[in-house]
Amino acid sequence: MLETSARLLRLLSLLQAKRDWSGAALAERLEVSERTVRRDVERLRDLGYPVHATRGTDGGYRLGAGAAMPPLLLDDDEAVAVAVGLRTAAGGTVAGIEETSVRALAKIEQVLPARLRHRVNALQSYTVPVPPDRPAPTVDPAVLTLLAAACRDAERVRFDYRGHDGTATTRSVEPHRLVSWGRRWYLVGWDVDRQDWRTFRVDRIAPRSPTGPRFAPREDPPGGAAAHVARGVSAAAWRHTARVVVHAPAATVAERINPAVGVVEALDEQTCVLDTGADTIATLAVYLGLLDADFEVTSPPELVSYLRSLSDRYARAT
């Protein structure tokens, strides 16, 4: 059995890892009685941690928000992930957090053990970012965190949404996942009024308060959230698109093409269709070369012409 101080740290770690805990579940994890759990919860409250309790069959404990940010407990992998994420955020597309990311990173790196600091520095030193070919819209971090919390807690959100043509609508959505795709952020959710899955650009969302009510989480949309975003935004995000018939099983092609490159749909057991796109015809040709299978392209004409020129170039090279 853990000593009191170590047990309190373990209890705090559990409360931070999951939104709701029953007293019985905490007692089982800590190998103590529920009475001991109640006493330890009171100790955490005395230390300033806002632990909320609810009664009844569905009752339990939840670590809430307080007047000040309490200390957080991170394991090794979590600490590395936070440090890497902060370094990335310092040059990312979330508006206004570059300076705060650097300050937070300095605090974390100050207390990182040497072995973890070496992991973070190695990743930073040997990673070369590729600059975007065009600027990406910035996202309000408050909107991003609100949507992430609503996805986690299965709480319905209402927001004003500006479409690509500038049309403003009010939407009621059961949020499912946030997807970072092509240097943009998208929300995938179930549109309550339209009774279907929809994709929303986060930089065009203006949330209305408060969130709620709670809902039962749904299974992923067909193909997963990333594939749903790719299907929904490809026409608007890519300058050039192509629909390619590939003479290989859909599962094989899907392993070679990630959802950010295109969407794969089976025609039969040995043939599938790839809907893909890119900002340049040359990039499209690279994607097709990665298929490592026979394929047929009939449009766009620029791609057909480029592939013919490319095949002649390769023939001359050999």
C-alpha positions in Angstrom: 0.0 0.0 0.0 1.3 3.4 -0.9 2.3 5.9 1.8 -0.1 8.9 2.2 2.0 11.4 0.3 2.7 9.0 -2.6 -0.9 8.0 -2.6 -2.1 11.6 -2.9 0.2 12.1 -5.9 -1.2 8.9 -7.5 -4.8 10.0 -6.8 -4.1 13.4 -8.3 -2.6 11.7 -11.4 -5.7 9.6 -11.8 -8.1 12.6 -11.4 -6.1 14.4 -14.1 -6.1 11.5 -16.5 -9.9 11.0 -16.7 -12.9 13.3 -16.3 -15.0 11.3 -14.0 -14.1 8.6 -11.4 -16.3 6.6 -9.1 -15.1 6.1 -5.5 -15.0 2.4 -6.0 -12.8 2.7 -9.1 -10.4 5.0 -7.3 -10.3 2.7 -4.3 -9.5 -0.3 -6.5 -6.7 1.6 -8.4 -5.1 2.8 -5.1 -5.7 -0.5 -3.3 -7.4 1.3 -0.4 -11.0 1.6 1.0 -13.5 4.1 -0.3 -13.3 5.8 3.1 -9.6 6.4 2.6 -10.3 7.8 -0.8 -12.7 10.3 0.7 -10.1 11.4 3.3 -7.5 11.8 0.5 -9.9 13.9 -1.5 -10.3 16.2 1.4 -6.5 16.5 1.7 -6.3 17.5 -2.0 -9.0 20.1 -1.4 -7.0 21.5 1.6 -4.1 21.8 -0.8 -6.2 23.9 -3.2 -7.2 21.2 -5.8 -11.0 21.7 -6.6 -12.2 18.1 -6.5 -16.0 18.0 -7.0 -18.1 15.1 -5.7 -21.6 13.9 -6.8 -23.9 11.6 -5.0 -26.1 8.7 -6.2 -25.5 5.6 -8.4 -23.8 7.7 -11.0 -21.8 9.8 -8.5 -18.1 10.1 -8.1 -15.2 12.5 -8.2 -14.1 15.0 -10.8 -11.1 17.4 -10.8 -12.6 20.8 -11.7 -11.2 24.3 -12.5 -10.1 26.5 -9.7 -9.1 30.1 -9.2 -5.5 29.3 -10.1 -3.7 26.7 -12.2 -2.7 23.7 -9.9 0.5 21.7 -10.5 0.1 19.0 -13.1 1.6 15.5 -13.0 3.1 14.3 -16.3 4.8 10.9 -17.0 7.9 10.8 -19.2 6.1 10.4 -22.5 3.5 13.1 -21.7 6.3 15.6 -20.7 8.1 15.0 -24.0 4.9 15.3 -26.0 4.1 18.6 -24.3 7.6 20.0 -24.9 7.5 19.0 -28.6 4.0 20.4 -29.0 5.0 23.7 -27.5 8.0 24.0 -29.8 5.8 23.3 -32.7 3.1 25.8 -31.5 5.7 28.5 -31.3 5.8 28.5 -35.1 2.3 27.1 -35.9 -1.1 28.4 -37.1 -2.8 29.0 -33.8 -3.0 32.8 -33.4 -1.4 34.6 -30.5 0.3 31.7 -28.7 3.8 31.9 -30.0 5.2 33.9 -27.1 3.2 32.1 -24.5 4.3 28.8 -25.9 8.0 29.8 -25.6 7.4 30.8 -21.9 5.7 27.6 -21.1 8.4 25.6 -22.9 11.1 27.3 -20.8 9.3 26.3 -17.6 9.0 22.7 -18.7 12.6 22.4 -20.0 13.9 23.8 -16.7 12.6 20.8 -14.8 13.0 18.1 -17.4 15.3 15.3 -16.4 18.4 15.2 -18.6 17.3 12.0 -20.3 14.1 13.6 -21.4 15.7 16.9 -22.4 18.0 14.9 -24.7 15.0 13.3 -26.4 13.3 16.6 -27.0 16.5 18.2 -28.3 17.3 15.3 -30.6 13.9 15.5 -32.2 14.2 19.3 -32.6 17.8 19.1 -34.0 17.1 16.5 -36.6 13.7 17.7 -37.8 13.5 20.1 -40.7 10.2 21.9 -41.2 9.0 22.4 -44.7 7.7 26.0 -45.2 4.1 26.2 -46.6 3.6 27.1 -50.2 0.9 29.6 -49.2 -0.1 31.1 -45.8 -2.6 29.3 -43.7 -5.4 30.9 -41.7 -4.8 31.3 -38.0 -7.1 29.8 -35.4 -8.2 31.3 -32.1 -6.7 29.1 -29.4 -9.8 29.7 -27.1 -12.0 28.3 -29.9 -9.7 25.3 -30.4 -9.6 24.4 -26.8 -13.4 24.8 -26.3 -14.1 22.5 -29.2 -11.5 20.0 -28.0 -13.1 19.9 -24.5 -16.6 19.5 -26.1 -15.3 16.5 -28.1 -13.8 15.0 -25.0 -16.9 15.6 -22.8 -19.5 14.8 -25.5 -21.2 18.1 -25.2 -23.2 19.7 -28.0 -22.0 23.0 -29.3 -23.8 25.9 -31.0 -21.9 28.3 -33.2 -22.1 30.8 -36.0 -20.4 29.5 -39.1 -19.2 31.4 -42.1 -19.2 29.3 -45.2 -16.6 29.5 -48.0 -19.0 31.9 -49.9 -19.3 34.2 -46.9 -22.8 32.9 -46.0 -23.5 33.0 -42.2 -25.5 30.2 -40.5 -26.1 29.0 -37.0 -25.3 25.4 -36.4 -26.0 22.9 -33.6 -23.4 20.1 -33.7 -22.3 17.1 -31.7 -18.5 17.5 -32.0 -16.6 14.3 -32.7 -13.0 15.0 -33.6 -10.6 17.9 -34.5 -8.4 17.2 -37.5 -5.3 19.2 -38.5 -5.1 18.9 -42.3 -3.1 20.8 -44.7 -2.1 23.5 -42.1 -5.8 24.1 -41.4 -7.9 22.9 -38.4 -11.3 21.2 -39.0 -14.1 20.1 -36.7 -15.8 16.8 -37.7 -19.3 16.5 -36.0 -22.8 15.4 -36.4 -25.0 18.3 -37.6 -28.2 17.9 -35.5 -30.4 19.9 -37.8 -29.2 18.1 -41.0 -28.9 14.7 -39.4 -25.6 14.0 -41.1 -21.8 14.3 -40.6 -20.4 17.7 -41.5 -16.9 19.3 -41.6 -16.3 22.8 -40.4 -13.2 25.0 -40.7 -12.3 26.1 -37.1 -11.1 29.5 -38.2 -14.7 30.2 -39.5 -16.4 29.1 -36.2 -17.7 31.6 -33.6 -19.0 29.6 -30.6 -22.1 30.5 -28.6 -22.1 29.9 -24.9 -22.8 27.7 -23.1 -22.0 24.2 -24.4 -24.4 21.3 -23.8 -26.4 19.2 -23.4 -24.4 15.9 -23.2 -24.9 13.3 -25.9 -24.0 9.6 -26.6 -20.8 9.5 -28.7 -21.2 8.1 -32.2 -19.0 5.7 -34.1 -16.5 7.3 -36.5 -17.8 8.4 -39.9 -17.1 6.0 -42.8 -13.3 5.8 -43.2 -12.6 7.8 -40.0 -12.5 11.5 -39.2 -9.4 12.3 -41.3 -10.8 10.6 -44.5 -14.1 12.5 -43.9 -12.2 15.8 -43.9 -10.3 14.8 -47.0 -13.6 14.0 -48.9 -15.2 17.2 -47.7 -12.5 19.8 -48.3 -10.4 18.4 -51.2 -12.2 20.4 -53.9 -11.8 23.7 -52.1 -8.3 23.0 -50.7 -6.5 21.7 -53.8 -5.8 23.6 -57.0 -5.7 20.4 -59.1 -7.7 17.2 -58.5 -7.8 13.9 -60.2 -9.9 10.7 -60.1 -7.7 7.7 -60.7 -8.6 4.1 -61.3 -6.0 1.9 -59.6 -5.5 -1.8 -60.4 -4.9 -2.9 -56.9 -7.0 -3.7 -53.8 -8.4 -0.7 -52.0 -6.8 -1.8 -48.7 -3.4 -2.0 -50.4 -3.7 1.5 -51.9 -4.9 2.9 -48.6 -1.7 1.8 -46.9 0.3 3.8 -49.4 -1.9 6.9 -49.5 -2.7 8.7 -46.2 -6.0 10.5 -45.9 -4.4 13.9 -46.4 -3.4 12.9 -50.0 -6.6 11.3 -51.1 -9.6 9.1 -50.5 -9.7 5.4 -51.7 -13.0 3.7 -52.6 -13.2 0.0 -53.7 -14.7 -0.9 -57.1 -14.2 -4.6 -56.7 -11.7 -6.9 -54.9 -8.8 -5.9 -57.3 -9.7 -2.4 -58.4 -10.3 0.9 -56.6 -10.7 4.6 -57.3 -8.4 7.2 -55.8 -9.7 10.8 -55.5 -6.6 12.9 -54.9 -5.3 16.4 -55.4 -2.5 18.8 -54.9 -1.4 22.4 -55.5 0.8 21.4 -58.4 0.5 18.9 -61.3 4.1 17.7 -60.4 3.0 16.8 -56.9 0.0 14.9 -58.2 2.4 12.9 -60.4 4.6 12.1 -57.3 1.5 10.7 -55.5 0.6 8.5 -58.4 4.2 7.2 -58.5 3.9 6.2 -54.9 1.0 3.8 -55.7 3.5 1.2 -57.1 0.6 -0.2 -59.2 -1.0 0.2 -62.6 -3.5 3.0 -62.9 -5.6 4.9 -65.4 -5.9 8.7 -65.6 -8.2 10.5 -68.0 -8.4 14.0 -66.4 -7.4 16.7 -65.9 -5.7 17.2 -69.3 -2.8 18.9 -67.7 -2.0 15.8 -65.6 -2.3 13.5 -68.6 0.1 15.6 -70.6 2.5 15.9 -67.8 2.6 12.1 -67.2 3.3 11.5 -70.9 6.2 14.0 -70.7 7.4 12.3 -67.6 7.3 8.9 -69.1 9.3 10.1 -72.1 11.9 11.6 -69.7 12.2 8.4 -67.7 12.5 6.4 -71.0 15.4 8.7 -72.1 17.0 8.3 -68.7 17.2 4.5 -69.1 
